[in-house]
Amino acid sequence: MIATAVVALALGRLTAWPTIRSLRTQLAHATWSMLHDPLTGMLNRAGLQAAHATLAETGPMIVALIDLDDFKRVNDTHGHGRGDDLLIQVADRITDIAALHGGAAARLAGDEYAALLPARTDDLGRIADTIATIVTQPIALPANSNPATVTITASVGLALVDTGDPFTEVALHRADIAMYHAKRTGRNRHAIYQPGMTMPPVQHRRGPRLRDQHQPTGEATA
């Protein structure tokens, strides 16, 4: 009787194992999807916020916000499929830069990316130049016929933030302000956040983006 029960238990476990494995796979996939951008495989906003919490334990960090200039032209000229190919290649480049510095990178929305880097240097201009130089290297867009090579520039905003600075209200917000100053001065440029710097007037902006709904409405944290 005991032997029968043991056999039944073993058979029950064998029968349940495929279901358990399937559930674990689904859970892992769901967890990954919550933290990653489906197109590029980079972290998404939630994933970058989690990375910020981890990196903040190691000390101050540099926040870089990278916005591609005139990306709509690529979609209009080459089609959305090739536009996606460009976004993926740019994502790979920014991911490599972040990994080289021991940081993390994300695609926030559309053609906007962000990187968090441990503050091992106070030469933010050099970091911005490195990002811009790598992003603006020519990109080959694959196609069955009529392949194309394009060059796209980026506006980069950087901010040096402390370990206790909140992710959205301070870290990302300050880099966002700097990035829009870079846009206003002609694009294909970088700007570094300085105390007291505020968001450029509305007429200089392209309009609200997906993450703008999360932004604080006041200037107290600028």
HELIX and SHEET records of a PDB file:
HELIX    1   1 ILE A    2  LEU A   35  1                                  34    
HELIX    2   2 ARG A   45  LEU A   55  1                                  11    
HELIX    3   3 ALA A   56  THR A   58  5                                   3    
HELIX    4   4 PHE A   71  HIS A   78  1                                   8    
HELIX    5   5 HIS A   80  LEU A  100  1                                  21    
HELIX    6   6 LEU A  124  VAL A  135  1                                  12    
HELIX    7   7 PHE A  167  LEU A  172  3                                   6    
HELIX    8   8 HIS A  173  ARG A  184  1                                  12    
HELIX    9   9 VAL A  202  HIS A  204  5                                   3    
HELIX   10  10 LEU A  210  HIS A  214  5                                   5    
SHEET    1   A 5 ALA A 104  ALA A 109  0                                        
SHEET    2   A 5 GLU A 112  PRO A 118 -1                                        
SHEET    3   A 5 MET A  61  LEU A  68 -1                                        
SHEET    4   A 5 ALA A 154  VAL A 161 -1                                        
SHEET    5   A 5 HIS A 190  ILE A 192  1                                        
SHEET    1   B 2 ILE A 139  LEU A 141  0                                        
SHEET    2   B 2 ALA A 148  VAL A 150 -1                                        
END                                                                             
